Amino acid sequence: MSDVKISAADVKRLRDMTGAGMMDCKKALAETGGDFDAAIEFLRKKGQKLSAKRADRDAKEGCVLAVVSEDNSKGVVVRLSCETDFVSKNDEFVAMTQKIADLALSKFPETKEDLLKEDFGGISLAEKIIEQTGVIGEKVELADYQRLEAPMVASYIHMGNRAGVIVGLSKASDSFMAAGKDVAMQVAAMKPIAVDKDGVSQDIIQKEIEIGKDVARQEGKPEAILEKIATGKLNKFFKENTLLNQAFVKDNKKSISQFLTSIDSDLTVTDFKHVKLG
């Protein structure tokens, strides 16, 4: 360890640059003889070691944020995960998630892997997240990133930053934004698996048909009508689990599709992305 005197101002400067704790900053400067670049590298290596050590930990807590561009044509949702609820509610952790969301919206990369390669204050986002593992002292990871483009994109962030939704609408108008947010809230509350039945995978459809047949068979229904009964159950499944067919939570006499067409005859949902903790 160097005998170079480390001032409180130097420690604060390094803390402002890295977000690391005061004692960690003081130790890093002492170990590197007051060399700021070397001290930053020292802290980064500490983060790498801690990241490797905690790689098998569960990071089920965190912060989910959804942001939309000024012209409402693009939106992203990001989830920055950590191990504890205490960290997830920390202002600095939420602020970092916000910076990642803003970066994602600005660069609009196709995949999470592409986002991790983006520059984040002179280093890649992936390196910054490893660095933050050292700063925070628990596993931190970019657990999810979703993006969406549409004529109009609306967003919703669930209470406590525990879920985020972006919804694409087929037409753009300032008068549609409230409806878009209502639909985004519907996604968060009712968790549809697709926009409509055309978006449901064949694997899921086949599984539901088999379940429907098994239930009807156990009820003693004739084998000849099992397919018809299963098809009826499948239609109910579509109604409950696809967004446009779900009953609107604010007015269950209407489906989401009917709610949107009551605003504009051509208005519908093009896509949605739902990211949540857990």
C-alpha positions as CSV (number, residue, x, y, z in Angstrom):
1,M,0.0,0.0,0.0
2,S,1.3,3.5,-0.9
3,D,2.2,6.1,1.6
4,V,0.7,8.8,-0.6
5,K,-1.7,11.0,1.5
6,I,-5.3,10.6,0.2
7,S,-7.5,13.7,0.7
8,A,-11.2,13.7,1.4
9,A,-11.7,15.7,-1.7
10,D,-9.9,13.0,-3.8
11,V,-12.1,10.3,-2.2
12,K,-15.2,12.3,-3.0
13,R,-14.1,12.8,-6.6
14,L,-13.6,9.1,-7.1
15,R,-16.9,8.4,-5.5
16,D,-18.7,10.8,-7.8
17,M,-16.9,9.2,-10.8
18,T,-17.8,5.6,-9.9
19,G,-20.6,5.5,-7.3
20,A,-18.4,3.3,-5.1
21,G,-18.5,3.6,-1.3
22,M,-16.3,6.1,0.5
23,M,-14.1,3.5,2.2
24,D,-13.8,1.5,-1.1
25,C,-12.7,4.7,-2.9
26,K,-10.2,5.5,-0.2
27,K,-8.7,2.0,-0.3
28,A,-8.5,2.1,-4.1
29,L,-6.7,5.4,-4.1
30,A,-4.3,4.2,-1.4
31,E,-3.6,1.0,-3.2
32,T,-2.8,2.8,-6.4
33,G,-0.8,5.8,-5.1
34,G,-3.6,8.3,-5.8
35,D,-3.7,7.4,-9.5
36,F,-7.4,7.9,-10.5
37,D,-7.3,5.8,-13.6
38,A,-5.7,3.0,-11.7
39,A,-8.1,3.4,-8.8
40,I,-11.0,3.1,-11.2
41,E,-9.5,-0.1,-12.7
42,F,-8.9,-1.4,-9.1
43,L,-12.6,-0.9,-8.3
44,R,-13.6,-2.5,-11.6
45,K,-11.6,-5.6,-10.9
46,K,-13.2,-5.8,-7.5
47,G,-16.5,-5.8,-9.3
48,Q,-15.4,-8.5,-11.7
49,K,-14.3,-10.8,-8.8
50,L,-17.5,-10.2,-6.9
51,S,-19.6,-10.8,-10.0
52,A,-17.9,-14.1,-10.6
53,K,-18.4,-15.1,-7.0
54,R,-22.1,-14.2,-7.0
55,A,-22.9,-15.5,-10.5
56,D,-25.1,-18.4,-9.1
57,R,-27.1,-16.1,-6.9
58,D,-30.7,-15.3,-7.7
59,A,-31.4,-11.7,-8.8
60,K,-35.2,-11.7,-8.6
61,E,-35.6,-8.2,-7.3
62,G,-34.8,-5.0,-9.3
63,C,-36.3,-2.1,-11.2
64,V,-38.4,-2.2,-14.4
65,L,-38.8,1.0,-16.4
66,A,-40.7,1.7,-19.7
67,V,-39.9,4.8,-21.7
68,V,-41.3,6.2,-25.0
69,S,-39.8,8.6,-27.5
70,E,-40.9,12.2,-27.8
71,D,-42.9,11.4,-31.0
72,N,-44.4,8.3,-29.4
73,S,-43.3,6.1,-32.2
74,K,-40.8,4.0,-30.3
75,G,-40.7,2.5,-26.8
76,V,-38.4,0.3,-24.7
77,V,-38.7,-1.7,-21.4
78,V,-35.6,-2.6,-19.4
79,R,-35.3,-4.7,-16.2
80,L,-32.1,-4.2,-14.1
81,S,-32.1,-7.0,-11.5
82,C,-30.5,-7.3,-8.1
83,E,-30.7,-9.7,-5.2
84,T,-32.6,-7.6,-2.6
85,D,-35.6,-5.4,-2.3
86,F,-33.5,-2.9,-0.3
87,V,-31.2,-2.3,-3.3
88,S,-34.0,-2.2,-5.8
89,K,-35.6,0.8,-4.0
90,N,-32.2,2.7,-3.7
91,D,-32.4,6.0,-5.6
92,E,-29.0,5.4,-7.3
93,F,-30.1,2.0,-8.5
94,V,-33.3,3.4,-10.0
95,A,-31.4,6.3,-11.5
96,M,-29.0,3.8,-13.2
97,T,-32.0,1.8,-14.6
98,Q,-33.4,5.1,-16.0
99,K,-30.0,5.9,-17.7
100,I,-30.0,2.4,-19.2
101,A,-33.6,2.9,-20.5
102,D,-32.7,6.3,-21.9
103,L,-29.7,4.7,-23.6
104,A,-31.8,1.9,-25.0
105,L,-34.4,4.3,-26.4
106,S,-31.7,6.5,-27.9
107,K,-29.7,3.7,-29.6
108,F,-32.6,1.3,-30.0
109,P,-30.5,-1.8,-30.4
110,E,-32.2,-5.0,-31.6
111,T,-31.2,-7.3,-28.7
112,K,-30.1,-7.2,-25.1
113,E,-26.7,-8.4,-26.2
114,D,-26.4,-5.4,-28.5
115,L,-27.5,-3.0,-25.7
116,L,-24.8,-4.4,-23.4
117,K,-22.2,-3.5,-26.0
118,E,-23.3,0.2,-26.1
119,D,-21.0,2.9,-24.6
120,F,-21.9,3.9,-21.0
121,G,-19.7,6.7,-19.8
122,G,-16.5,5.5,-21.6
123,I,-17.0,1.8,-21.0
124,S,-19.5,-0.8,-22.3
125,L,-22.8,-1.1,-20.4
126,A,-21.8,-4.7,-19.6
127,E,-18.6,-3.5,-17.9
128,K,-20.6,-0.8,-16.1
129,I,-23.0,-3.4,-14.7
130,I,-20.1,-5.5,-13.5
131,E,-18.6,-2.4,-11.9
132,Q,-21.9,-1.8,-10.1
133,T,-21.8,-5.3,-8.7
134,G,-18.7,-4.3,-6.9
135,V,-20.2,-1.0,-5.8
136,I,-23.4,-2.5,-4.5
137,G,-22.1,-5.7,-3.2
138,E,-24.6,-8.1,-4.7
139,K,-25.4,-9.5,-8.1
140,V,-26.6,-7.0,-10.7
141,E,-27.6,-7.9,-14.2
142,L,-29.6,-6.6,-17.2
143,A,-32.2,-9.3,-17.0
144,D,-34.5,-8.1,-19.9
145,Y,-34.8,-5.6,-22.7
146,Q,-37.7,-5.2,-25.1
147,R,-38.4,-2.7,-27.8
148,L,-41.3,-1.8,-30.0
149,E,-42.1,0.5,-32.9
150,A,-45.6,1.5,-34.0
151,P,-47.6,4.5,-35.3
152,M,-48.1,5.2,-31.6
153,V,-46.6,3.6,-28.5
154,A,-48.0,4.0,-25.0
155,S,-46.4,2.9,-21.8
156,Y,-47.2,2.0,-18.2
157,I,-45.0,1.3,-15.2
158,H,-46.6,-0.6,-12.4
159,M,-46.3,0.6,-8.8
160,G,-42.9,0.3,-7.3
161,N,-41.2,-0.3,-10.7
162,R,-42.1,-3.9,-10.5
163,A,-43.4,-4.2,-14.1
164,G,-43.4,-2.2,-17.3
165,V,-45.5,-2.4,-20.4
166,I,-45.3,-0.8,-23.8
167,V,-48.2,-1.1,-26.3
168,G,-48.2,-0.4,-30.0
169,L,-51.3,1.2,-31.6
170,S,-52.2,1.0,-35.3
171,K,-52.9,4.8,-35.5
172,A,-51.4,7.9,-34.0
173,S,-53.3,10.8,-32.4
174,D,-52.9,12.7,-29.1
175,S,-56.5,11.7,-28.4
176,F,-55.5,8.0,-28.4
177,M,-52.8,8.2,-25.7
178,A,-55.1,7.8,-22.7
179,A,-56.6,4.7,-24.4
180,G,-53.1,3.4,-25.0
181,K,-52.2,3.7,-21.4
182,D,-55.4,2.0,-20.4
183,V,-54.5,-1.0,-22.6
184,A,-51.0,-1.0,-21.2
185,M,-52.5,-1.2,-17.7
186,Q,-54.7,-4.0,-18.9
187,V,-51.6,-6.0,-20.0
188,A,-50.0,-5.5,-16.6
189,A,-53.2,-6.6,-14.8
190,M,-54.4,-9.4,-16.9
191,K,-51.1,-10.7,-18.4
192,P,-52.3,-11.7,-21.9
193,I,-50.0,-14.1,-23.8
194,A,-50.6,-12.6,-27.3
195,V,-52.4,-9.8,-29.1
196,D,-55.0,-12.2,-30.5
197,K,-55.4,-15.9,-31.3
198,D,-53.1,-15.6,-34.3
199,G,-50.2,-14.8,-32.0
200,V,-50.6,-17.9,-29.9
201,S,-48.1,-20.6,-30.6
202,Q,-49.3,-24.0,-32.0
203,D,-47.6,-25.7,-29.1
204,I,-49.9,-23.9,-26.6
205,I,-53.0,-24.4,-28.8
206,Q,-52.3,-28.1,-29.0
207,K,-51.7,-28.4,-25.3
208,E,-55.0,-26.6,-24.5
209,I,-56.9,-28.9,-26.9
210,E,-55.4,-32.0,-25.2
211,I,-56.3,-30.6,-21.8
212,G,-59.8,-29.9,-23.0
213,K,-60.2,-33.4,-24.3
214,D,-58.8,-34.9,-21.1
215,V,-61.2,-32.9,-18.9
216,A,-64.2,-33.8,-21.1
217,R,-63.2,-37.5,-21.1
218,Q,-63.0,-37.5,-17.3
219,E,-66.5,-36.0,-17.2
220,G,-67.7,-39.1,-19.2
221,K,-68.3,-37.3,-22.5
222,P,-68.5,-39.5,-25.6
223,E,-65.2,-39.8,-27.6
224,A,-66.9,-38.6,-30.8
225,I,-67.6,-35.1,-29.4
226,L,-64.3,-34.5,-27.5
227,E,-62.8,-32.5,-30.3
228,K,-65.9,-30.2,-30.4
229,I,-65.8,-29.7,-26.7
230,A,-62.1,-29.0,-26.7
231,T,-62.5,-26.4,-29.4
232,G,-65.1,-24.6,-27.3
233,K,-62.8,-24.6,-24.4
234,L,-60.0,-23.3,-26.7
235,N,-62.2,-20.3,-27.7
236,K,-62.7,-19.5,-24.0
237,F,-58.9,-19.7,-23.5
238,F,-58.4,-17.2,-26.4
239,K,-61.0,-14.9,-24.8
240,E,-59.3,-15.0,-21.4
241,N,-55.7,-14.9,-22.6
242,T,-55.4,-12.8,-25.7
243,L,-55.4,-9.0,-25.3
244,L,-57.9,-7.9,-28.0
245,N,-60.4,-10.6,-26.8
246,Q,-60.1,-10.0,-23.1
247,A,-62.8,-8.1,-21.2
248,F,-61.7,-4.5,-20.6
249,V,-61.0,-4.2,-16.9
250,K,-62.6,-0.7,-16.8
251,D,-65.8,-1.8,-18.6
252,N,-66.2,-5.6,-18.7
253,K,-69.1,-5.3,-21.1
254,K,-66.6,-4.5,-23.8
255,S,-63.6,-6.4,-25.1
256,I,-60.3,-4.5,-25.6
257,S,-61.0,-4.7,-29.3
258,Q,-64.5,-3.2,-28.9
259,F,-63.1,-0.5,-26.5
260,L,-60.5,0.6,-29.1
261,T,-62.9,0.6,-32.1
262,S,-65.4,2.7,-30.0
263,I,-62.7,5.4,-30.1
264,D,-61.8,4.9,-33.8
265,S,-63.1,2.2,-36.1
266,D,-59.6,1.4,-37.3
267,L,-57.8,1.5,-34.0
268,T,-56.2,-1.7,-32.7
269,V,-53.1,-3.1,-31.0
270,T,-50.2,-4.0,-33.2
271,D,-48.0,-5.5,-30.4
272,F,-47.1,-5.3,-26.8
273,K,-44.2,-6.0,-24.5
274,H,-44.6,-6.9,-20.8
275,V,-41.5,-7.1,-18.5
276,K,-41.9,-7.9,-14.8
277,L,-39.9,-9.0,-11.8
278,G,-39.7,-12.6,-10.6
